[in-house]
Amino acid sequence: MYQASDQWDKALATAERGDRIHLRTTYHNYAGVLEARGDPSGAAHMYQRADTHRHHVPRMLINDPPALQQYILNSKDP
């Protein structure tokens, strides 16, 4: 309900507090919203929290090679 009404703070708080089954899905959905709004840094952070960053962050940054290279260099993921 909170996701559909664009109340992401409440959606994240609810998922973290009482709906852990859907927590990663909520993070992933919010990342998509941030990406669509033009916030690649916030989207990358949420994709990492959702553990879907290995595919989605490179896809998101493919047209910005310096940003992709910086992300890879700063990533702690082997």
C-alpha positions in Angstrom: 0.0 0.0 0.0 2.8 2.4 0.9 4.8 1.6 -2.2 1.8 2.2 -4.5 1.2 5.6 -2.9 4.9 6.6 -3.2 5.4 6.7 0.6 8.8 4.9 0.5 9.9 5.9 4.0 6.9 4.2 5.5 7.2 1.2 3.1 10.8 0.7 4.1 10.1 1.1 7.8 7.2 -1.3 7.6 9.3 -3.9 5.7 12.2 -3.6 8.1 10.1 -3.8 11.2 7.4 -6.3 10.4 7.6 -7.7 6.8 11.0 -9.1 6.5 9.9 -11.6 3.9 9.4 -8.7 1.4 12.3 -6.6 2.6 14.6 -7.2 -0.3 11.8 -6.8 -2.8 10.9 -3.5 -1.2 14.6 -2.4 -1.5 14.7 -3.5 -5.1 11.4 -1.7 -6.0 12.6 1.5 -4.3 15.9 1.3 -6.2 13.9 1.2 -9.5 12.0 4.3 -8.4 15.3 6.1 -7.6 16.8 5.1 -10.9 13.7 6.4 -12.8 14.0 9.7 -10.8 17.6 10.1 -11.9 19.3 9.2 -8.6 21.9 6.5 -9.6 23.8 6.8 -6.3 20.7 6.2 -4.2 19.5 3.4 -6.6 22.9 1.7 -6.4 22.7 1.7 -2.6 19.2 0.2 -2.6 20.2 -2.4 -5.2 23.0 -3.4 -2.9 20.7 -3.7 0.0 18.4 -5.8 -2.1 21.4 -7.9 -3.2 20.5 -7.4 -6.9 23.4 -4.9 -7.6 25.6 -7.4 -9.5 23.2 -7.1 -12.5 21.3 -3.9 -12.1 24.1 -1.4 -11.2 26.2 -2.2 -14.3 23.0 -2.1 -16.4 22.2 1.3 -14.9 25.7 2.7 -15.4 26.5 1.2 -18.8 26.1 4.5 -20.6 28.4 6.3 -18.1 31.7 4.4 -18.2 33.5 6.7 -15.7 30.8 6.2 -13.1 30.7 2.4 -13.8 34.5 2.2 -13.4 34.3 4.2 -10.2 31.6 1.9 -8.8 33.6 -1.2 -9.7 36.8 0.2 -8.1 34.9 1.2 -4.9 32.9 -2.1 -4.8 33.9 -4.6 -2.1 32.2 -7.4 -4.1 34.8 -9.8 -5.5 
